[in-house]
Amino acid sequence: MESTTTKAISCTELSKQFGDFVAVDKISFDVERGEIFGFLGANGAGKTTAMRMLCGLSYPTSGKARVAGFDVYTQQESIKKNIGYMSQKFSLYENLSILENIEFFGGVYGLSDNELKSRSNQLVDTLGLQQEAKKMVGSLPLGWKQKLAFSVAIIHNPTIVFLDEPTGGVDPVTRRQFWDLIYTAAGRGITIFVTTHYMDEAEYCNRVSIMVDGRVEALDSPTNLKARFSTDSMDDVFYQLARGAKRAAD
Ligand SMILES: Nc1ncnc2c1ncn2[C@@H]1O[C@H](COP(=O)(O)OP(=O)(O)OP(=O)(O)O)[C@@H](O)[C@H]1O
C-alpha cells in the first residue's frame, strides 16, 4: 500500500558503504510532489550511489527512505513500478524506429494496447516527430534522442522521474528545449529528480542540493543559495562548495 505521505521522496540519514568506504554519508532531505529537484555534486561525490538506492536498485547500508510512498528496503518492486528513469548511458534502441521504441518501452511499463496507441500518437505529435516516426532512432540528432528518451521515461505517468545527466553533450539551446518538456511534466504533477553538471540547468530547478564527499552540504533554491554564498552565479556557489572536496573523481 502506498502511504499517505505527501512527499515524493523522503530520506533520513541514508548511507551506503562499500567495505570501509562511505560513498553516501547520512543524507537527509525531502522532495515535494511536482517539485523539480536538482541533485548536484562533483564527480565521485556519491550522486549515482544515492540515486540507485532511491530507485530501488541497491540497498542502503543504513538510514531510512521512502520514494513515492514506498520503502527502499522492503518495497523496491513498487518503487520501480512508480518511477521513470532516464540516463545518458541507458536510453533507446538505436536500431528500432521511434514508434517501435515507444511501443517497446510502453509495453515494459505495462501499458495496454489501447493506452499505448493513444499515448504514442500523442507523444509523436507533441514532439513534432510525425514525419520521422518510422525512422531509426540512431539517425536522430542527440538532442532529439534525449527528448524522446525523456518522453518515453514518463509514458506510464510515473509519480517521479529520475534523470541522470539527461542532457550531456548538447548545446544550451537544445538543453533549454529539453527543459520545456521537464516543466510540462512537472506541471502535470510529475516530480523531477535530476543530476546535472550544467549550472544553467541548476538555475531551472526549484531547489538544488549539492553533495560533497558523500554529504549534502547545501540544499535550497538557486536564489537563496546565491544569496547565502554572496554571488550571482550557481557556478560560483558550486565552486565554493566543491573546492573543499577530498574525494577525487574516478
Ligand atoms: N560498487 C562500488 N564499490 C566501491 N566503490 C564504489 C562503488 N560504486 C561507487 N563507488 C565509489 O563511491 C564514490 C561515489 O561514486 P558515485 O558514482 O556515486 O559518484 P557520482 O557523484 O555519481 O560521480 P559521477 O558524477 O562521476 O558519476 C566514488 O568514490 C566511487 O568510486
The ligand as an SDF file (V2000), in Angstrom:
LIG
                    3D

 31 33  0  0  0  0  0  0  0  0999 V2000
   30.3180   -0.6540   -6.2390 N   0  0  0  0  0  0  0  0  0  0  0  0
   31.2340    0.1610   -5.7080 C   0  0  0  0  0  0  0  0  0  0  0  0
   32.2620   -0.3190   -4.9740 N   0  0  0  0  0  0  0  0  0  0  0  0
   33.1760    0.5020   -4.4340 C   0  0  0  0  0  0  0  0  0  0  0  0
   33.1610    1.8540   -4.5390 N   0  0  0  0  0  0  0  0  0  0  0  0
   32.1650    2.3810   -5.2560 C   0  0  0  0  0  0  0  0  0  0  0  0
   31.1560    1.5750   -5.8760 C   0  0  0  0  0  0  0  0  0  0  0  0
   30.2830    2.4090   -6.5190 N   0  0  0  0  0  0  0  0  0  0  0  0
   30.7310    3.6600   -6.3180 C   0  0  0  0  0  0  0  0  0  0  0  0
   31.8560    3.6470   -5.5580 N   0  0  0  0  0  0  0  0  0  0  0  0
   32.6210    4.8160   -5.1090 C   0  0  0  0  0  0  0  0  0  0  0  0
   31.7290    5.6840   -4.4330 O   0  0  0  0  0  0  0  0  0  0  0  0
   32.0560    7.0390   -4.7240 C   0  0  0  0  0  0  0  0  0  0  0  0
   30.8020    7.7360   -5.2440 C   0  0  0  0  0  0  0  0  0  0  0  0
   30.5420    7.2610   -6.5730 O   0  0  0  0  0  0  0  0  0  0  0  0
   29.2800    7.7340   -7.4080 P   0  0  0  0  0  0  0  0  0  0  0  0
   29.3440    7.0320   -8.7140 O   0  0  0  0  0  0  0  0  0  0  0  0
   28.0570    7.5770   -6.5930 O   0  0  0  0  0  0  0  0  0  0  0  0
   29.5910    9.2940   -7.5750 O   0  0  0  0  0  0  0  0  0  0  0  0
   28.8830   10.3550   -8.5170 P   0  0  0  0  0  0  0  0  0  0  0  0
   28.6560   11.5550   -7.6540 O   0  0  0  0  0  0  0  0  0  0  0  0
   27.7120    9.7600   -9.1710 O   0  0  0  0  0  0  0  0  0  0  0  0
   30.0020   10.6660   -9.5650 O   0  0  0  0  0  0  0  0  0  0  0  0
   29.9010   10.8720  -11.1780 P   0  0  0  0  0  0  0  0  0  0  0  0
   29.3750   12.2570  -11.3690 O   0  0  0  0  0  0  0  0  0  0  0  0
   31.3280   10.7280  -11.5850 O   0  0  0  0  0  0  0  0  0  0  0  0
   29.0120    9.7950  -11.7060 O   0  0  0  0  0  0  0  0  0  0  0  0
   33.2020    7.0290   -5.7080 C   0  0  0  0  0  0  0  0  0  0  0  0
   34.4060    7.2410   -4.9910 O   0  0  0  0  0  0  0  0  0  0  0  0
   33.1650    5.6210   -6.2780 C   0  0  0  0  0  0  0  0  0  0  0  0
   34.4490    5.1770   -6.6290 O   0  0  0  0  0  0  0  0  0  0  0  0
  1  2  1  0
  2  3  1  0
  2  7  2  0
  3  4  2  0
  4  5  1  0
  5  6  2  0
  6  7  1  0
  6 10  1  0
  7  8  1  0
  8  9  2  0
  9 10  1  0
 10 11  1  0
 11 12  1  0
 11 30  1  0
 12 13  1  0
 13 14  1  0
 13 28  1  0
 14 15  1  0
 15 16  1  0
 16 17  2  0
 16 18  1  0
 16 19  1  0
 19 20  1  0
 20 21  2  0
 20 22  1  0
 20 23  1  0
 23 24  1  0
 24 25  2  0
 24 26  1  0
 24 27  1  0
 28 29  1  0
 28 30  1  0
 30 31  1  0
M  END
$$$$
